[in-house]
Amino acid sequence: MPKLKTHKGTAKRIKITGSGKIVRERAYGNHILAKKSKARKRNMKTAAEISGKIKKNVKTALGV
């Protein structure tokens, strides 16, 4: 069976940590920020971990 190509769109958006967790950035943090509260904007800066079924799909897309 041939090697699978890495899905480049996924690779640009997702990072694998040293311990093997899959981490992504949060959405809605680029524009129209005036109406969003400070707490909401602060929480959008933090990374989010991917888990469950989606984690398996992402690993397949990355070829891990």
C-alpha positions as CSV (number, residue, x, y, z in Angstrom):
1,M,0.0,0.0,0.0
2,P,1.4,3.4,-0.9
3,K,2.3,6.1,1.7
4,L,-0.5,8.6,2.5
5,K,0.1,12.3,1.8
6,T,-0.1,14.7,4.6
7,H,-3.2,16.9,4.4
8,K,-1.5,20.4,4.3
9,G,-4.5,22.3,5.4
10,T,-4.7,20.3,8.6
11,A,-0.9,20.5,9.1
12,K,-1.0,24.3,9.0
13,R,-3.7,24.5,11.7
14,I,-2.8,21.7,14.1
15,K,0.3,21.0,16.2
16,I,1.3,17.8,18.1
17,T,2.9,18.4,21.5
18,G,5.8,16.5,22.9
19,S,3.4,14.3,25.0
20,G,1.4,13.5,21.9
21,K,-1.6,15.8,22.5
22,I,-3.1,17.4,19.4
23,V,-3.6,21.2,19.9
24,R,-5.5,23.7,17.8
25,E,-6.2,27.5,17.9
26,R,-9.6,28.8,18.8
27,A,-11.9,30.5,16.3
28,Y,-13.5,33.9,16.2
29,G,-10.4,35.9,17.4
30,N,-9.5,37.9,14.3
31,H,-12.1,40.7,13.8
32,I,-15.2,42.3,15.2
33,L,-13.5,42.3,18.6
34,A,-15.0,45.4,20.0
35,K,-18.3,43.8,21.0
36,K,-16.6,40.7,22.6
37,S,-15.8,40.8,26.3
38,K,-12.2,40.9,27.6
39,A,-12.7,37.4,29.2
40,R,-14.0,36.0,25.9
41,K,-11.1,37.4,23.9
42,R,-8.6,36.2,26.6
43,N,-10.0,32.7,26.4
44,M,-9.7,32.7,22.6
45,K,-6.0,33.1,22.9
46,T,-5.5,29.8,24.7
47,A,-5.1,26.6,22.7
48,A,-7.7,23.9,22.7
49,E,-7.0,20.1,22.7
50,I,-8.6,17.8,20.2
51,S,-10.0,14.6,21.6
52,G,-12.4,11.8,20.7
53,K,-13.2,10.6,17.2
54,I,-11.9,13.8,15.6
55,K,-8.4,13.1,17.1
56,K,-8.3,9.8,15.1
57,N,-9.4,11.6,11.9
58,V,-6.7,14.3,12.4
59,K,-4.0,11.8,13.0
60,T,-4.9,10.0,9.8
61,A,-4.8,13.3,7.9
62,L,-1.4,14.1,9.3
63,G,-0.1,10.7,8.6
64,V,0.9,10.1,12.3
